[in-house]
Amino acid sequence: MAENVAENSTDTVDLGICDVEVNKIQTFVFFDLETTGLAGADTKITELSMVAVSREHLLEMVNNPRFRKSDSEVKSSTIKHSSFPVPMLPRVLHKYSRLYYPYKLIIDDIEKFTGLSNELLHRLPTFSTKSAEAISLFLDLPKPVALVAHNGTRFDFPLVMAELSNVMEHITDSFTFRDLQCVDSLLAIRHIDACIKQENEEKDILEITSLASAFAFDDMSDEDWVDGESLRKKLKPKNPNDTEVSEREKTPPSSGDEEQDNGLEVSIQLPITPLKDRIPATGFGTPQTPVKPKIPPKPPITPESSNSTTSKVNGTCAVRRNLMYGPKKRKWDGTQPFKQTNIYQRLFGGHYDGHRAEADCLALLEICGHYSEKFVKWADLNAYKFTSVKPMWVKRKSLQIK
């Protein structure tokens, strides 16, 4: 559900960044939620999944590619192919999955995405104090521990903070949640991809520069330079008529021609084709190009035409004028390059069964395992405390009548 939140927002978020010198995350807990809808005051959790892996095993994933027949079949059925193999999941994984009844109507559109309905969940308990205790026990892993969620800064972390705050009086009293850290994989991958792109561009510039320096004019010898006039003669196209004229001019007149000369003067110039303008006018000259008809002037704007929103001009509907002025005003093209499913397809050329919390966690683990050391370093640098997260909603206090 977190993927439905706008990922192109540029609003600043106040993050309690951890100390980089001391912080070195030892356990990464990949975390995902399925909910009753988008971010709002009444959004509830219907499914929660966590997959924990150690720092060491996460770094080793890039060196253990997974080659299976099923992967090749998935790649062959997709339009975009990739050369990156899917990293093999570590053998040592800690998993936690739990579903809850939200006590809220799940609309049909959400049911189609998640596959969860009120009918399927009505016998399950809601998120309670025991749920918070179970999560706390699961997170009892080598510290520092960090939750990793895609777009978690704006959706997953605030929502789980709201659910925990709703059933716990003082969440900061819990040692588990007090030391817990948060990492947003969407921000991490966006930053890493931008750095990789910049490195590739700089590499291309260096290659072009080195190639151009190989053809430097300072290294050319004097023999390589050609006189401009001789080069012009070599490059000048030859006209067959000119060669015939030059050969005739160079050929001396024969003795037979002198004997046949009867006193008439013969011109050595070739006959010249008469030009077009020398042909006498006979009334059948080249027809002139017809003049294009002038475009009729536009009808004047009247109050009736200006107030009409469905007016048509020349058979086409009027278009509303764009009121976005100023430089660097980019419109959203409708694509979501950093949506988790799109990242997975771009890297590995395949799909996975999305909108299932555990499947999303495993797919995110494979994506971060591909980036390996780049992701781990970014997480150490940009992790922030879970206790600094603002809840998505706050429970209403009941009115007590004395």
C-alpha positions, -999 to 999 in steps of 0.1 A, spaced: 0 0 0 29 23 5 36 24 -32 3 43 -38 17 73 -19 31 100 -42 68 94 -45 77 126 -63 69 149 -34 98 172 -24 85 182 10 112 182 37 110 158 65 125 164 99 146 133 106 165 125 138 197 113 121 218 89 141 255 95 148 274 82 118 306 74 136 288 52 162 260 39 141 266 7 122 234 -12 116 238 -49 124 203 -61 116 181 -50 87 144 -57 92 125 -54 58 91 -42 67 58 -39 48 21 -32 55 -12 -39 38 -39 -14 49 -74 -3 45 -64 26 22 -41 55 17 -27 77 44 -55 92 64 -69 97 99 -88 64 98 -63 41 80 -58 7 97 -33 -21 93 -47 -54 79 -14 -72 74 21 -67 88 52 -86 77 89 -84 87 119 -102 73 152 -97 93 187 -103 80 221 -96 94 245 -70 79 270 -97 69 245 -118 51 230 -88 33 264 -78 20 271 -114 7 239 -115 -14 254 -98 -44 280 -126 -46 254 -153 -46 233 -149 -78 203 -172 -82 200 -190 -115 168 -210 -117 147 -221 -146 117 -202 -132 138 -169 -134 146 -174 -171 109 -181 -178 98 -150 -161 124 -129 -179 114 -143 -213 78 -133 -207 87 -96 -200 93 -68 -224 124 -54 -207 153 -77 -201 181 -71 -177 216 -86 -173 214 -86 -135 207 -119 -118 184 -120 -88 205 -123 -56 200 -155 -37 182 -151 -3 203 -158 27 196 -191 45 193 -174 79 162 -153 78 138 -142 106 102 -139 95 71 -125 111 36 -121 95 3 -113 111 -31 -102 99 -56 -81 118 -92 -72 116 -94 -34 111 -130 -28 124 -134 -7 93 -150 -13 59 -125 -24 33 -137 -10 -1 -137 -30 -33 -107 -12 -49 -85 -20 -19 -98 -56 -18 -87 -61 -54 -52 -49 -47 -46 -68 -14 -69 -97 -17 -81 -91 18 -117 -84 27 -138 -80 58 -152 -115 53 -117 -130 54 -106 -111 84 -137 -109 106 -127 -137 129 -92 -123 136 -83 -100 165 -75 -63 160 -42 -46 166 -38 -47 204 -12 -46 232 -3 -82 226 4 -73 190 29 -46 201 45 -71 225 49 -97 198 66 -71 175 89 -60 203 99 -97 210 106 -103 173 128 -72 171 150 -86 199 179 -91 175 216 -79 174 216 -41 177 215 -16 161 183 -28 144 167 -8 116 133 -11 99 136 -9 61 104 1 42 98 14 7 84 49 11 83 42 48 90 78 58 56 89 45 35 59 50 46 27 68 65 43 97 39 69 107 11 43 105 28 17 126 37 44 151 0 54 153 -11 18 159 16 13 186 8 46 203 -28 37 203 -22 6 225 9 17 244 9 45 269 46 55 266 63 40 236 97 55 245 97 34 277 102 3 256 139 -5 251 132 -21 217 113 8 202 135 34 218 167 21 201 149 11 168 160 29 137 143 36 103 156 35 67 135 45 37 146 24 7 129 47 -18 151 76 -8 181 53 -7 177 38 -42 168 72 -57 201 86 -43 222 56 -53 208 55 -89 215 93 -93 251 87 -81 256 57 -105 242 78 -134 266 106 -126 295 82 -124 286 67 -158 284 102 -174 317 112 -160 332 80 -173 318 87 -208 333 122 -207 367 109 -198 366 83 -226 356 110 -252 383 133 -239 410 106 -241 398 97 -276 399 134 -287 434 138 -273 446 109 -295 438 131 -325 455 163 -313 468 185 -341 500 193 -322 512 158 -326 509 159 -365 541 161 -385 548 186 -413 542 160 -440 506 155 -426 498 191 -434 485 197 -470 485 230 -488 450 244 -490 451 250 -528 462 214 -536 436 200 -512 410 221 -529 420 208 -563 419 172 -551 385 177 -536 370 196 -566 346 174 -586 356 167 -622 332 177 -650 334 154 -681 326 183 -704 355 203 -689 379 174 -697 367 172 -733 372 209 -737 407 208 -722 417 178 -744 405 196 -775 423 228 -766 455 209 -759 453 188 -792 471 207 -821 452 210 -854 461 183 -880 476 191 -914 445 177 -931 424 204 -916 447 231 -930 445 217 -965 407 216 -963 406 252 -952 388 272 -979 393 306 -963 365 301 -939 371 310 -903 362 282 -879 356 290 -842 372 267 -817 346 274 -791 320 247 -784 284 254 -792 265 269 -763 230 257 -753 206 286 -755 194 298 -721 158 297 -711 155 335 -711 168 337 -747 140 316 -761 116 340 -778 82 343 -762 56 324 -783 27 327 -759 33 292 -745 56 300 -717 60 283 -683 27 287 -664 30 308 -632 25 292 -598 -11 299 -586 -14 323 -556 -26 306 -525 -59 319 -512 -56 341 -481 -67 327 -448 -100 343 -438 -96 365 -406 -107 350 -374 -142 360 -362 -142 386 -335 -145 375 -299 -179 381 -285 -192 376 -249 -212 346 -260 -181 329 -275 -158 338 -246 -182 325 -219 -188 292 -237 -167 264 -224 -176 240 -252 -170 263 -282 -153 248 -312 -130 266 -337 -125 250 -371 -138 217 -359 -114 213 -330 -122 218 -293 -107 247 -275 -79 238 -252 -75 254 -217 -44 276 -215 -15 263 -194 -11 287 -164 22 271 -152 47 299 -157 84 301 -147 115 281 -155 120 245 -145 83 237 -142 83 200 -150 50 181 -153 47 146 -140 48 122 -170 27 96 -152 55 71 -147 68 58 -113 104 47 -119 110 42 -82 79 22 -75 91 -11 -59 76 -33 -86 91 -11 -114 126 -12 -97 124 -50 -95 115 -52 -132 142 -27 -142 169 -46 -123 159 -82 -128 136 -81 -158 108 -100 -140 78 -96 -118 68 -109 -84 34 -113 -66 30 -78 -52 5 -65 -26 13 -93 -3 32 -81 27 57 -110 29 63 -110 -9 70 -73 -8 95 -78 20 114 -105 2 114 -85 -31 127 -55 -13 154 -76 3 165 -88 -31 166 -52 -44 187 -40 -15 209 -71 -18 216 -61 -54 229 -26 -43 247 -44 -14 275 -21 0 261 11 -15 228 5 3 244 -4 36 266 27 36 236 49 27 216 33 55 243 39 81 245 75 71 208 83 68 191 61 94 169 80 119 153 71 152 118 55 152 108 76 182 112 107 161 84 96 137 52 115 139 21 93 141 -3 93 111 -32 97 134 -38 101 172 -66 83 191 -95 103 204 -96 106 241 -130 96 256 -149 123 274 -151 116 311 -181 131 330 -175 137 366 
